[in-house]
């Protein structure tokens, strides 16, 4: 499975040498690939986002006479992607469950909140902030959910179960 990811990263390294190279387009494509492989909060993404042709005085002092700004940026880009490839080869693909779980929870909440009226959402927030016991909060939230009715509740649960993250958790995909 990691062969596909390595192949994509190697293709991105090769694209650095194309005649009509566009750094911004390359960065966007690379960020999408890296986010898919390593998750949205990986250091490699941040490094690729920071890639730029620098013309600052620091760059002038640090750049060797034989290397252009563009070549220096491409060299750094190669190193970042090579590090990603080496990491995959050494340790395999990382598990990025936490990011996906948080996103799925947010989407599940959005499904529910879309079904509630504005006043019900305000009530829900008030209940969750209150100092009531867990049992009392559950009772009060149940009352709010009864307000969306049986068919509304079925609709929410159906949408949640049909969500790709839920299907994956249930091992459908």
DSSP file (Angstrom, degrees, kcal/mol; ACC not computed):
  #  RESIDUE AA STRUCTURE BP1 BP2  ACC     N-H-->O    O-->H-N    N-H-->O    O-->H-N    TCO  KAPPA ALPHA  PHI   PSI    X-CA   Y-CA   Z-CA
    1    1 A X    >>        0   0    0      0, 0.0     3,-0.9     0, 0.0     4,-0.7   0.000 360.0 360.0 360.0 -36.5    0.0    0.0    0.0
    2    2 A X  H 3>  +     0   0    0      1,-0.2     4,-2.5     2,-0.2     5,-0.2   0.664 360.0  77.3 -71.4 -14.1    2.8    2.4    0.8
    3    3 A X  H 3> S+     0   0    0      1,-0.2     4,-2.4     2,-0.2    -1,-0.2   0.876  91.1  52.6 -62.9 -37.2    4.2    2.0   -2.8
    4    4 A X  H <> S+     0   0    0     -3,-0.9     4,-2.3     2,-0.2    -1,-0.2   0.922 110.8  46.8 -63.0 -44.1    1.5    4.3   -4.2
    5    5 A X  H  X S+     0   0    0     -4,-0.7     4,-2.3     2,-0.2    -2,-0.2   0.914 112.7  48.8 -65.7 -43.3    2.3    7.0   -1.7
    6    6 A X  H  X S+     0   0    0     -4,-2.5     4,-2.6     1,-0.2    -1,-0.2   0.910 110.4  52.0 -62.4 -41.8    6.1    6.7   -2.4
    7    7 A X  H  X S+     0   0    0     -4,-2.4     4,-2.2     2,-0.2    -2,-0.2   0.911 109.1  49.9 -62.1 -42.9    5.4    6.8   -6.2
    8    8 A X  H  X S+     0   0    0     -4,-2.3     4,-1.8     2,-0.2    -1,-0.2   0.915 112.1  47.5 -61.7 -43.0    3.3   10.0   -5.8
    9    9 A X  H  X S+     0   0    0     -4,-2.3     4,-1.8     1,-0.2    -2,-0.2   0.892 110.7  51.6 -66.8 -39.2    6.1   11.6   -3.8
   10   10 A X  H  X S+     0   0    0     -4,-2.6     4,-2.2     1,-0.2    -1,-0.2   0.879 107.3  53.5 -64.7 -37.0    8.7   10.6   -6.3
   11   11 A X  H  X S+     0   0    0     -4,-2.2     4,-2.1     1,-0.2    -1,-0.2   0.886 106.8  52.4 -63.2 -38.3    6.6   12.1   -9.1
   12   12 A X  H  X S+     0   0    0     -4,-1.8     4,-0.7     2,-0.2    -1,-0.2   0.870 107.5  51.6 -66.3 -35.4    6.5   15.3   -7.2
   13   13 A X  H >< S+     0   0    0     -4,-1.8     3,-0.9     1,-0.2     4,-0.3   0.924 109.8  49.8 -64.3 -43.2   10.3   15.2   -6.9
   14   14 A X  H >< S+     0   0    0     -4,-2.2     3,-1.8     1,-0.2    -2,-0.2   0.866 102.5  61.6 -62.8 -36.8   10.5   14.7  -10.7
   15   15 A X  H >< S+     0   0    0     -4,-2.1     3,-1.4     1,-0.3    -1,-0.2   0.720  87.3  73.8 -64.8 -20.0    8.2   17.6  -11.3
   16   16 A X  T << S+     0   0    0     -3,-0.9    -1,-0.3    -4,-0.7    -2,-0.2   0.773  97.2  49.6 -62.0 -23.9   10.7   19.9   -9.7
   17   17 A X  T <  S+     0   0    0     -3,-1.8    -1,-0.3    -4,-0.3    -2,-0.2   0.323  81.8 121.7 -99.6   7.4   12.8   19.6  -12.9
   18   18 A X    X   -     0   0    0     -3,-1.4     3,-1.1     1,-0.1    -3,-0.0  -0.380  68.3-124.8 -71.7 152.4   10.1   20.3  -15.4
   19   19 A X  T 3  S+     0   0    0      1,-0.3     2,-0.2    -2,-0.1    -1,-0.1   0.888 109.0  43.8 -64.7 -41.5   10.7   23.2  -17.8
   20   20 A X  T 3  S+     0   0    0      2,-0.1    -1,-0.3     0, 0.0    -2,-0.1  -0.204  83.6 169.1 -99.5  42.9    7.5   25.1  -16.9
   21   21 A X    <   -     0   0    0     -3,-1.1     2,-0.5    -2,-0.2    -5,-0.1  -0.313  17.8-166.5 -61.7 131.4    7.8   24.5  -13.2
   22   22 A X     >  -     0   0    0      1,-0.2     4,-2.5    -2,-0.1     5,-0.2  -0.956   6.6-160.9-122.3 108.8    5.3   26.5  -11.1
   23   23 A X  H  > S+     0   0    0     -2,-0.5     4,-2.8     1,-0.2     5,-0.2   0.897  88.5  50.1 -59.1 -45.5    6.2   26.6   -7.4
   24   24 A X  H  > S+     0   0    0      2,-0.2     4,-2.2     1,-0.2    -1,-0.2   0.915 113.4  45.0 -64.3 -42.9    2.8   27.6   -6.1
   25   25 A X  H  > S+     0   0    0      2,-0.2     4,-2.2     1,-0.2    -1,-0.2   0.914 114.1  50.4 -65.0 -41.8    0.9   24.9   -8.1
   26   26 A X  H  X S+     0   0    0     -4,-2.5     4,-2.6     1,-0.2    -2,-0.2   0.916 109.9  50.7 -61.6 -43.8    3.5   22.3   -7.1
   27   27 A X  H  X S+     0   0    0     -4,-2.8     4,-2.8     2,-0.2     5,-0.2   0.923 109.5  49.8 -61.2 -46.1    3.2   23.3   -3.4
   28   28 A X  H  X S+     0   0    0     -4,-2.2     4,-1.9     1,-0.2    -1,-0.2   0.929 113.8  44.9 -60.5 -46.4   -0.6   23.0   -3.4
   29   29 A X  H  X S+     0   0    0     -4,-2.2     4,-2.0     1,-0.2    -1,-0.2   0.917 114.7  49.0 -63.4 -43.8   -0.5   19.6   -5.0
   30   30 A X  H  X S+     0   0    0     -4,-2.6     4,-3.0     1,-0.2     5,-0.2   0.887 108.4  53.2 -65.0 -40.1    2.2   18.4   -2.7
   31   31 A X  H  X S+     0   0    0     -4,-2.8     4,-2.6     1,-0.2     5,-0.2   0.896 107.7  51.5 -62.8 -40.6    0.4   19.7    0.4
   32   32 A X  H  X S+     0   0    0     -4,-1.9     4,-1.9    -5,-0.2    -1,-0.2   0.928 113.1  45.1 -61.5 -44.6   -2.7   17.7   -0.6
   33   33 A X  H  X S+     0   0    0     -4,-2.0     4,-2.1     2,-0.2    -2,-0.2   0.946 114.7  47.0 -64.9 -48.5   -0.6   14.5   -1.0
   34   34 A X  H  X S+     0   0    0     -4,-3.0     4,-3.5     1,-0.2     5,-0.5   0.885 110.9  52.2 -63.1 -38.7    1.3   15.0    2.2
   35   35 A X  H  X S+     0   0    0     -4,-2.6     4,-1.8    -5,-0.2    -1,-0.2   0.903 110.1  49.1 -63.7 -40.1   -1.9   15.8    4.2
   36   36 A X  H  < S+     0   0    0     -4,-1.9    -1,-0.2    -5,-0.2    -2,-0.2   0.884 120.0  36.9 -65.5 -38.5   -3.5   12.6    2.9
   37   37 A X  H  < S+     0   0    0     -4,-2.1    57,-0.3    -5,-0.1    -2,-0.2   0.927 134.6  18.5 -79.8 -47.2   -0.5   10.5    3.8
   38   38 A X  H  < S-     0   0    0     -4,-3.5    -3,-0.2     1,-0.3     3,-0.2   0.500 108.4-106.1-109.1  -6.4    0.6   12.1    7.1
   39   39 A X    ><  -     0   0    0     -4,-1.8     3,-0.9    -5,-0.5    -1,-0.3  -0.156  39.0 -74.6  95.6 163.7   -2.4   14.1    8.3
   40   40 A X  T 3  S+     0   0    0      1,-0.2    -1,-0.1    56,-0.1    -5,-0.1   0.639 123.5  53.9 -73.2 -15.9   -3.2   17.8    8.3
   41   41 A X  T 3  S+     0   0    0     -3,-0.2     2,-0.3    -6,-0.1    -1,-0.2   0.001  76.2 129.8-112.1  29.6   -0.9   18.7   11.2
   42   42 A X    X>  -     0   0    0     -3,-0.9     4,-1.2     1,-0.1     3,-0.8  -0.612  62.3-129.2 -88.7 145.0    2.4   17.2   10.0
   43   43 A X  H 3> S+     0   0    0     -2,-0.3     4,-2.3     1,-0.2     5,-0.2   0.814 105.3  65.1 -60.1 -33.2    5.6   19.2   10.1
   44   44 A X  H 3> S+     0   0    0      1,-0.2     4,-2.3     2,-0.2    -1,-0.2   0.873  99.3  53.0 -60.8 -36.7    6.3   18.3    6.4
   45   45 A X  H <> S+     0   0    0     -3,-0.8     4,-2.7     2,-0.2    -1,-0.2   0.935 108.4  49.4 -62.2 -45.8    3.2   20.3    5.4
   46   46 A X  H  X S+     0   0    0     -4,-1.2     4,-1.6     1,-0.2    -2,-0.2   0.900 110.6  50.8 -61.0 -41.0    4.4   23.4    7.2
   47   47 A X  H  X S+     0   0    0     -4,-2.3     4,-0.6     2,-0.2    -1,-0.2   0.906 111.5  46.7 -64.7 -41.8    7.8   23.1    5.6
   48   48 A X  H >< S+     0   0    0     -4,-2.3     3,-1.1     1,-0.2    -2,-0.2   0.909 109.3  54.8 -66.7 -40.9    6.3   22.8    2.1
   49   49 A X  H 3< S+     0   0    0     -4,-2.7    -1,-0.2     1,-0.3    -2,-0.2   0.847 106.9  52.0 -59.2 -33.4    4.0   25.8    2.8
   50   50 A X  H 3< S+     0   0    0     -4,-1.6    -1,-0.3    -5,-0.2    -2,-0.2   0.608  81.1 116.9 -80.8 -12.3    7.0   27.9    3.8
   51   51 A X    <<  +     0   0    0     -3,-1.1     2,-0.3    -4,-0.6   -24,-0.1  -0.333  38.0 143.2 -59.3 133.4    8.9   27.1    0.5
   52   52 A X        -     0   0    0     17,-0.1     2,-1.1     2,-0.0    -2,-0.0  -0.976  60.4 -98.1-163.4 157.8    9.4   30.3   -1.4
   53   53 A X        -     0   0    0     -2,-0.3     2,-0.4    20,-0.1    17,-0.1  -0.767  49.0-154.6 -82.2 104.9   12.0   32.0   -3.6
   54   54 A X        +     0   0    0     -2,-1.1    19,-0.1    15,-0.2    -2,-0.0  -0.682  27.4 175.2 -90.3 133.2   13.5   34.2   -1.1
   55   55 A X        +     0   0    0     -2,-0.4    -1,-0.1     4,-0.1    -2,-0.0  -0.013  39.7 128.5-118.6  26.3   15.2   37.4   -2.2
   56   56 A X  S  > S-     0   0    0      1,-0.1     4,-2.0     4,-0.0     5,-0.1  -0.266  75.5-105.6 -79.7 169.5   16.0   38.7    1.3
   57   57 A X  H  > S+     0   0    0      1,-0.2     4,-2.1     2,-0.2     5,-0.2   0.842 121.3  57.8 -64.1 -32.5   19.4   39.8    2.5
   58   58 A X  H  > S+     0   0    0      1,-0.2     4,-2.4     2,-0.2    -1,-0.2   0.915 106.3  48.6 -63.4 -41.3   19.7   36.6    4.5
   59   59 A X  H  > S+     0   0    0      1,-0.2     4,-2.7     2,-0.2    -2,-0.2   0.901 108.7  53.8 -64.5 -39.8   19.3   34.6    1.3
   60   60 A X  H  < S+     0   0    0     -4,-2.0    -1,-0.2     1,-0.2    -2,-0.2   0.902 112.9  43.2 -62.0 -40.0   21.9   36.7   -0.4
   61   61 A X  H  < S+     0   0    0     -4,-2.1    -2,-0.2     1,-0.2    -1,-0.2   0.868 120.3  41.3 -72.1 -36.8   24.4   36.0    2.3
   62   62 A X  H  < S+     0   0    0     -4,-2.4    -2,-0.2    -5,-0.2    -1,-0.2   0.751  92.5  94.8 -86.4 -24.6   23.6   32.3    2.6
   63   63 A X  S  < S-     0   0    0     -4,-2.7     2,-0.1    -5,-0.2     6,-0.1  -0.442  74.8-126.0 -72.6 137.1   23.2   31.4   -1.1
   64   64 A X    >   -     0   0    0     -2,-0.2     3,-1.3     1,-0.1    -1,-0.1  -0.458  23.8-113.1 -76.0 157.7   26.3   30.1   -2.8
   65   65 A X  T 3  S+     0   0    0      1,-0.3    -1,-0.1    -2,-0.1    -2,-0.1   0.737 115.0  51.6 -63.8 -22.1   27.4   31.8   -5.9
   66   66 A X  T 3  S+     0   0    0      2,-0.1     2,-0.5     1,-0.0    -1,-0.3   0.545  98.6  74.8 -91.8  -7.6   26.6   28.8   -8.1
   67   67 A X    <   -     0   0    0     -3,-1.3     2,-0.1     4,-0.0    -1,-0.0  -0.914  67.8-146.8-117.0 125.7   23.0   28.3   -6.8
   68   68 A X     >  -     0   0    0     -2,-0.5     4,-2.3     1,-0.1     5,-0.2  -0.339  31.7-107.9 -78.7 166.6   20.0   30.4   -7.7
   69   69 A X  H  > S+     0   0    0      1,-0.2     4,-2.3     2,-0.2   -15,-0.2   0.915 121.4  52.6 -58.7 -42.9   17.2   31.1   -5.3
   70   70 A X  H  > S+     0   0    0      1,-0.2     4,-2.5     2,-0.2    -1,-0.2   0.918 109.2  47.7 -61.8 -44.5   15.0   28.8   -7.4
   71   71 A X  H  > S+     0   0    0      1,-0.2     4,-2.5     2,-0.2    -1,-0.2   0.882 110.1  52.9 -66.0 -37.6   17.5   25.9   -7.2
   72   72 A X  H  X S+     0   0    0     -4,-2.3     4,-2.0     2,-0.2    -1,-0.2   0.905 110.9  47.1 -62.8 -40.9   17.9   26.4   -3.5
   73   73 A X  H  X S+     0   0    0     -4,-2.3     4,-2.4     2,-0.2    -2,-0.2   0.908 112.5  49.0 -66.5 -42.8   14.2   26.1   -3.0
   74   74 A X  H  X S+     0   0    0     -4,-2.5     4,-2.6     2,-0.2    -2,-0.2   0.880 109.0  53.4 -64.9 -37.6   13.9   23.1   -5.2
   75   75 A X  H  X S+     0   0    0     -4,-2.5     4,-2.1     2,-0.2    -1,-0.2   0.925 110.3  46.6 -63.0 -44.5   16.8   21.4   -3.4
   76   76 A X  H  X S+     0   0    0     -4,-2.0     4,-2.3     2,-0.2    -2,-0.2   0.899 110.9  52.8 -63.3 -41.0   15.0   22.0   -0.1
   77   77 A X  H  X S+     0   0    0     -4,-2.4     4,-2.3     1,-0.2     5,-0.2   0.913 108.3  50.7 -60.7 -43.5   11.7   20.7   -1.6
   78   78 A X  H  X S+     0   0    0     -4,-2.6     4,-2.9     1,-0.2     5,-0.2   0.922 109.7  50.6 -59.3 -44.4   13.5   17.5   -2.7
   79   79 A X  H  X S+     0   0    0     -4,-2.1     4,-2.4     2,-0.2    -2,-0.2   0.895 109.2  50.7 -63.0 -40.9   14.9   17.0    0.8
   80   80 A X  H  X S+     0   0    0     -4,-2.3     4,-1.8     2,-0.2    -1,-0.2   0.942 114.8  42.6 -62.1 -47.7   11.5   17.3    2.4
   81   81 A X  H  X S+     0   0    0     -4,-2.3     4,-2.4     2,-0.2    -2,-0.2   0.870 112.6  53.1 -69.4 -35.8    9.9   14.8    0.0
   82   82 A X  H  X S+     0   0    0     -4,-2.9     4,-2.9    -5,-0.2    -1,-0.2   0.896 107.8  51.8 -65.6 -38.1   12.9   12.5    0.3
   83   83 A X  H  X S+     0   0    0     -4,-2.4     4,-2.3    -5,-0.2    -1,-0.2   0.900 109.2  50.5 -62.0 -40.2   12.6   12.6    4.1
   84   84 A X  H  X S+     0   0    0     -4,-1.8     4,-2.2     2,-0.2    -2,-0.2   0.917 111.9  47.2 -63.1 -43.6    8.9   11.7    3.7
   85   85 A X  H  X S+     0   0    0     -4,-2.4     4,-2.6     2,-0.2    -2,-0.2   0.931 112.3  49.4 -63.1 -46.1    9.7    8.7    1.4
   86   86 A X  H  X S+     0   0    0     -4,-2.9     4,-2.5     1,-0.2     5,-0.2   0.889 109.8  52.1 -61.2 -39.2   12.5    7.5    3.8
   87   87 A X  H  X S+     0   0    0     -4,-2.3     4,-3.0     2,-0.2     5,-0.4   0.919 110.6  47.3 -63.5 -43.9   10.0    7.8    6.7
   88   88 A X  H  X S+     0   0    0     -4,-2.2     4,-2.2     1,-0.2    -2,-0.2   0.918 113.7  48.2 -64.0 -43.0    7.4    5.7    4.9
   89   89 A X  H  < S+     0   0    0     -4,-2.6    -2,-0.2     1,-0.2    -1,-0.2   0.896 118.8  39.5 -64.2 -39.8   10.1    3.1    3.9
   90   90 A X  H  < S+     0   0    0     -4,-2.5    -2,-0.2    -5,-0.2    -1,-0.2   0.894 135.5  14.1 -77.6 -41.0   11.4    2.9    7.4
   91   91 A X  H  < S-     0   0    0     -4,-3.0    -3,-0.2     1,-0.3    -2,-0.2   0.480  97.5-126.8-118.6  -5.0    8.2    3.0    9.5
   92   92 A X     <  -     0   0    0     -4,-2.2    -1,-0.3    -5,-0.4     2,-0.2  -0.238  56.8 -28.7  80.8-177.9    5.4    2.4    7.1
   93   93 A X  S    S-     0   0    0      1,-0.1     2,-0.1    -4,-0.1   -55,-0.1  -0.503  70.6-119.4 -73.2 137.2    2.4    4.7    6.7
   94   94 A X        -     0   0    0    -57,-0.3     2,-0.5    -2,-0.2    -1,-0.1  -0.406  19.5-119.0 -74.6 153.3    1.4    6.6    9.8
   95   95 A X        -     0   0    0     -2,-0.1     3,-0.2     1,-0.1    -1,-0.1  -0.819  27.4-177.6 -89.1 128.6   -2.0    6.2   11.4
   96   96 A X     >  +     0   0    0     -2,-0.5     4,-1.6     1,-0.1     5,-0.2  -0.221  33.8 133.0-119.9  42.6   -3.9    9.5   11.3
   97   97 A X  H  >  +     0   0    0      1,-0.2     4,-3.3     2,-0.2     5,-0.2   0.861  63.7  62.2 -62.2 -38.7   -7.0    8.4   13.2
   98   98 A X  H  > S+     0   0    0      1,-0.2     4,-2.5     2,-0.2     5,-0.2   0.928 106.2  43.5 -59.6 -48.5   -7.1   11.4   15.6
   99   99 A X  H  > S+     0   0    0      1,-0.2     4,-2.2     2,-0.2    -1,-0.2   0.929 117.2  46.6 -62.2 -44.5   -7.5   14.0   12.8
  100  100 A X  H  X S+     0   0    0     -4,-1.6     4,-2.4     1,-0.2    -2,-0.2   0.886 111.6  51.6 -66.4 -37.9  -10.1   11.9   11.0
  101  101 A X  H  X S+     0   0    0     -4,-3.3     4,-2.7     2,-0.2    -1,-0.2   0.930 110.1  48.4 -64.4 -45.4  -12.0   11.1   14.2
  102  102 A X  H  X S+     0   0    0     -4,-2.5     4,-2.3    -5,-0.2    -1,-0.2   0.904 112.6  48.6 -62.0 -41.3  -12.2   14.8   15.2
  103  103 A X  H  X S+     0   0    0     -4,-2.2     4,-2.4    -5,-0.2    -1,-0.2   0.912 111.7  49.5 -64.5 -41.9  -13.4   15.7   11.7
  104  104 A X  H  X S+     0   0    0     -4,-2.4     4,-2.7     2,-0.2    -2,-0.2   0.916 110.5  50.0 -64.2 -42.9  -16.0   12.9   11.8
  105  105 A X  H  X S+     0   0    0     -4,-2.7     4,-2.6     2,-0.2    -1,-0.2   0.924 110.8  50.0 -60.9 -43.9  -17.3   14.0   15.2
  106  106 A X  H  X S+     0   0    0     -4,-2.3     4,-2.2     1,-0.2    -2,-0.2   0.908 111.9  47.8 -61.2 -42.2  -17.6   17.6   13.9
  107  107 A X  H  X S+     0   0    0     -4,-2.4     4,-2.1     2,-0.2    -1,-0.2   0.887 110.4  51.6 -67.6 -38.1  -19.5   16.4   10.9
  108  108 A X  H  X S+     0   0    0     -4,-2.7     4,-2.0     2,-0.2    -2,-0.2   0.922 110.6  48.9 -62.5 -43.8  -21.8   14.3   13.1
  109  109 A X  H  X S+     0   0    0     -4,-2.6     4,-3.4     1,-0.2     5,-0.2   0.900 108.6  53.4 -62.8 -40.0  -22.5   17.3   15.3
  110  110 A X  H  X S+     0   0    0     -4,-2.2     4,-2.3     2,-0.2    -1,-0.2   0.895 106.1  53.4 -61.8 -39.4  -23.2   19.4   12.2
  111  111 A X  H  X S+     0   0    0     -4,-2.1     4,-0.8     2,-0.2    -1,-0.2   0.937 114.4  41.7 -59.6 -46.2  -25.8   16.8   11.0
  112  112 A X  H >X S+     0   0    0     -4,-2.0     3,-1.1     1,-0.2     4,-1.0   0.942 114.0  50.3 -66.7 -48.4  -27.5   17.0   14.4
  113  113 A X  H 3< S+     0   0    0     -4,-3.4     3,-0.3     1,-0.3    -1,-0.2   0.821 103.9  60.1 -63.5 -30.9  -27.3   20.8   14.7
  114  114 A X  H 3< S+     0   0    0     -4,-2.3    -1,-0.3    -5,-0.2    -2,-0.2   0.800 105.0  50.3 -64.1 -27.7  -28.7   21.3   11.2
  115  115 A X  H << S+     0   0    0     -3,-1.1    -1,-0.2    -4,-0.8    -2,-0.2   0.727  99.0  82.0 -83.0 -23.2  -31.8   19.5   12.4
  116  116 A X  S  < S-     0   0    0     -4,-1.0     2,-0.1    -3,-0.3    29,-0.0  -0.496  81.3-117.5 -84.3 152.6  -32.3   21.6   15.5
  117  117 A X     >  -     0   0    0     -2,-0.2     4,-2.1     1,-0.1     3,-0.2  -0.434  33.0-105.8 -77.2 160.9  -33.9   25.1   15.6
  118  118 A X  H  > S+     0   0    0      1,-0.2     4,-2.1     2,-0.2     5,-0.2   0.886 121.9  51.7 -56.0 -41.9  -31.8   28.0   16.7
  119  119 A X  H  > S+     0   0    0      1,-0.2     4,-2.2     2,-0.2    -1,-0.2   0.862 108.4  51.8 -66.0 -34.2  -33.5   28.2   20.1
  120  120 A X  H  > S+     0   0    0     -3,-0.2     4,-2.5     2,-0.2    -1,-0.2   0.876 107.8  51.6 -69.3 -36.3  -32.8   24.5   20.6
  121  121 A X  H  X S+     0   0    0     -4,-2.1     4,-2.4     2,-0.2    -2,-0.2   0.913 109.9  49.8 -64.6 -41.8  -29.1   25.0   19.8
  122  122 A X  H  X S+     0   0    0     -4,-2.1     4,-2.3     2,-0.2    -2,-0.2   0.916 111.2  49.2 -62.0 -43.2  -29.0   27.9   22.4
  123  123 A X  H  X S+     0   0    0     -4,-2.2     4,-2.6     1,-0.2    -2,-0.2   0.920 109.6  52.1 -61.1 -43.4  -30.7   25.6   25.0
  124  124 A X  H  X S+     0   0    0     -4,-2.5     4,-2.6     1,-0.2    -2,-0.2   0.922 109.7  48.4 -59.8 -46.1  -28.2   22.8   24.2
  125  125 A X  H  X S+     0   0    0     -4,-2.4     4,-1.8     1,-0.2    -1,-0.2   0.906 111.3  50.7 -61.6 -41.8  -25.2   25.2   24.7
  126  126 A X  H  X S+     0   0    0     -4,-2.3     4,-1.2     1,-0.2    -2,-0.2   0.912 111.4  48.1 -62.5 -42.9  -26.7   26.5   28.0
  127  127 A X  H  < S+     0   0    0     -4,-2.6     3,-0.4     1,-0.2     5,-0.3   0.928 110.7  50.1 -63.4 -45.9  -27.2   22.9   29.2
  128  128 A X  H  < S+     0   0    0     -4,-2.6    -1,-0.2     1,-0.2    -2,-0.2   0.827 113.1  46.7 -65.6 -30.5  -23.7   21.8   28.3
  129  129 A X  H  < S+     0   0    0     -4,-1.8    -1,-0.2    -5,-0.2    -2,-0.2   0.691  94.6 102.1 -80.6 -19.8  -22.2   24.9   30.1
  130  130 A X  S  < S-     0   0    0     -4,-1.2    -3,-0.0    -3,-0.4     7,-0.0  -0.056  78.1-125.0 -66.3 166.8  -24.3   24.4   33.2
  131  131 A X        +     0   0    0      6,-0.0    -1,-0.1     3,-0.0     3,-0.1   0.150  66.1 131.5 -96.1  16.8  -23.1   22.9   36.5
  132  132 A X        -     0   0    0     -5,-0.3     2,-0.0     1,-0.1     0, 0.0  -0.212  66.9 -92.1 -65.1 160.9  -25.8   20.3   36.5
  133  133 A X     >  -     0   0    0      1,-0.1     4,-2.6     4,-0.0     5,-0.2  -0.273  36.3-108.1 -68.2 161.5  -25.0   16.6   37.0
  134  134 A X  H  > S+     0   0    0      1,-0.2     4,-2.4     2,-0.2     5,-0.2   0.900 120.8  51.7 -58.1 -42.0  -24.3   14.4   34.0
  135  135 A X  H  > S+     0   0    0      2,-0.2     4,-2.1     1,-0.2    -1,-0.2   0.899 110.1  47.9 -64.2 -41.1  -27.6   12.6   34.5
  136  136 A X  H  > S+     0   0    0      2,-0.2     4,-2.5     1,-0.2    -2,-0.2   0.898 110.7  51.3 -67.8 -40.2  -29.5   15.9   34.6
  137  137 A X  H  X S+     0   0    0     -4,-2.6     4,-2.6     1,-0.2     5,-0.2   0.924 109.8  50.5 -60.8 -43.6  -27.8   17.2   31.5
  138  138 A X  H  X S+     0   0    0     -4,-2.4     4,-2.3     1,-0.2    -2,-0.2   0.916 110.3  49.5 -60.7 -43.6  -28.6   14.0   29.7
  139  139 A X  H  X S+     0   0    0     -4,-2.1     4,-1.7     1,-0.2    -1,-0.2   0.927 112.9  46.6 -60.7 -45.8  -32.3   14.3   30.7
  140  140 A X  H  X S+     0   0    0     -4,-2.5     4,-1.6     1,-0.2    -2,-0.2   0.878 112.3  49.4 -67.3 -38.4  -32.4   17.9   29.5
  141  141 A X  H  X S+     0   0    0     -4,-2.6     4,-2.5     1,-0.2    -1,-0.2   0.887 106.7  56.6 -66.9 -38.2  -30.7   17.1   26.2
  142  142 A X  H  X S+     0   0    0     -4,-2.3     4,-2.1    -5,-0.2    -1,-0.2   0.892 104.2  53.6 -59.2 -39.9  -33.2   14.2   25.7
  143  143 A X  H  X S+     0   0    0     -4,-1.7     4,-0.9     2,-0.2    -1,-0.2   0.904 108.5  49.0 -61.7 -41.4  -36.0   16.7   26.0
  144  144 A X  H >< S+     0   0    0     -4,-1.6     3,-0.9     1,-0.2     4,-0.4   0.933 110.9  49.8 -63.4 -44.7  -34.5   18.9   23.3
  145  145 A X  H >< S+     0   0    0     -4,-2.5     3,-1.3     1,-0.3     4,-0.4   0.827 102.6  60.3 -65.9 -31.3  -34.1   15.9   21.0
  146  146 A X  H >< S+     0   0    0     -4,-2.1     3,-1.0     1,-0.3    -1,-0.3   0.795  95.0  67.3 -63.6 -25.8  -37.7   14.9   21.6
  147  147 A X  T << S+     0   0    0     -3,-0.9    -1,-0.3    -4,-0.9    -2,-0.2   0.714  92.5  57.1 -67.8 -21.4  -38.5   18.3   20.1
  148  148 A X  T <> S-     0   0    0     -3,-1.3     4,-0.7    -4,-0.4    -1,-0.2   0.596 108.4-134.6 -86.3  -9.0  -37.2   17.2   16.7
  149  149 A X  H <>  -     0   0    0     -3,-1.0     4,-2.2    -4,-0.4     5,-0.2   0.062  25.9 -68.1  82.4 167.8  -39.6   14.3   16.7
  150  150 A X  H  > S+     0   0    0      1,-0.2     4,-2.3     2,-0.2     5,-0.1   0.912 131.7  45.9 -62.6 -46.3  -39.3   10.7   15.8
  151  151 A X  H  > S+     0   0    0      2,-0.2     4,-2.3     1,-0.2    -1,-0.2   0.851 111.4  52.7 -70.8 -33.9  -38.7   11.2   12.0
  152  152 A X  H  X S+     0   0    0     -4,-0.7     4,-2.3     2,-0.2    -1,-0.2   0.908 110.4  48.4 -63.7 -41.8  -36.2   14.0   12.7
  153  153 A X  H  X S+     0   0    0     -4,-2.2     4,-2.6     2,-0.2     5,-0.2   0.901 110.9  50.3 -65.4 -41.1  -34.3   11.7   15.0
  154  154 A X  H  X S+     0   0    0     -4,-2.3     4,-2.6     1,-0.2    -1,-0.2   0.902 110.2  51.3 -62.5 -39.9  -34.4    8.9   12.4
  155  155 A X  H  X S+     0   0    0     -4,-2.3     4,-2.5     2,-0.2    -2,-0.2   0.917 110.9  47.3 -63.2 -43.9  -33.1   11.3    9.8
  156  156 A X  H  X S+     0   0    0     -4,-2.3     4,-2.4     2,-0.2    -2,-0.2   0.948 114.8  45.5 -62.5 -49.4  -30.2   12.4   11.9
  157  157 A X  H  X S+     0   0    0     -4,-2.6     4,-2.5     1,-0.2    -2,-0.2   0.891 112.6  51.0 -63.9 -39.4  -29.2    8.9   12.8
  158  158 A X  H  X S+     0   0    0     -4,-2.6     4,-1.8    -5,-0.2    -1,-0.2   0.934 110.9  48.4 -63.1 -45.6  -29.6    7.7    9.2
  159  159 A X  H  X S+     0   0    0     -4,-2.5     4,-0.6     1,-0.2    -2,-0.2   0.903 112.4  49.2 -61.4 -41.3  -27.3   10.6    8.0
  160  160 A X  H >< S+     0   0    0     -4,-2.4     3,-0.8     1,-0.2     6,-0.3   0.916 111.9  47.7 -64.8 -43.1  -24.8    9.8   10.7
  161  161 A X  H 3< S+     0   0    0     -4,-2.5    -1,-0.2     1,-0.2    -2,-0.2   0.786 110.9  51.8 -70.0 -26.3  -24.7    6.1    9.8
  162  162 A X  H 3< S+     0   0    0     -4,-1.8    -1,-0.2    -5,-0.2    -2,-0.2   0.557  83.9 113.2 -85.0  -8.5  -24.4    6.9    6.1
  163  163 A X  S <X S-     0   0    0     -3,-0.8     4,-2.5    -4,-0.6     3,-0.4  -0.388  77.2-123.7 -63.5 138.8  -21.4    9.2    6.7
  164  164 A X  H  > S+     0   0    0      1,-0.2     4,-2.2     2,-0.2     9,-0.2   0.848 110.8  54.1 -54.9 -36.7  -18.2    7.7    5.2
  165  165 A X  H  > S+     0   0    0      2,-0.2     4,-2.2     1,-0.2    -1,-0.2   0.908 110.1  46.4 -65.6 -40.2  -16.4    7.8    8.6
  166  166 A X  H  > S+     0   0    0     -3,-0.4     4,-2.1    -6,-0.3    -2,-0.2   0.913 111.6  51.3 -67.1 -41.8  -19.2    5.8   10.2
  167  167 A X  H  <>S+     0   0    0     -4,-2.5     5,-3.5     1,-0.2     6,-0.4   0.880 110.5  49.4 -63.0 -36.5  -19.2    3.3    7.4
  168  168 A X  H ><5S+     0   0    0     -4,-2.2     3,-0.9     3,-0.2    -1,-0.2   0.907 109.7  50.9 -67.4 -41.4  -15.4    2.9    7.8
  169  169 A X  H 3<5S+     0   0    0     -4,-2.2    -2,-0.2     1,-0.3    -1,-0.2   0.849 111.6  47.5 -63.9 -33.2  -15.8    2.4   11.5
  170  170 A X  T 3<5S-     0   0    0     -4,-2.1    -1,-0.3    -5,-0.1    -2,-0.2   0.516 118.5-118.4 -83.9  -5.4  -18.4   -0.2   10.8
  171  171 A X  T < 5S+     0   0    0     -3,-0.9    -3,-0.2    -4,-0.3    -2,-0.1   0.855  73.5 131.8  71.5  39.5  -16.0   -1.7    8.2
  172  172 A X      <       0   0    0     -5,-3.5    -4,-0.2     1,-0.1    -5,-0.1   0.878 360.0 360.0 -83.2 -42.7  -18.3   -1.2    5.2
  173  173 A X              0   0    0     -6,-0.4    -1,-0.1    -9,-0.2    -5,-0.1   0.448 360.0 360.0 -85.0 360.0  -15.7    0.4    3.0
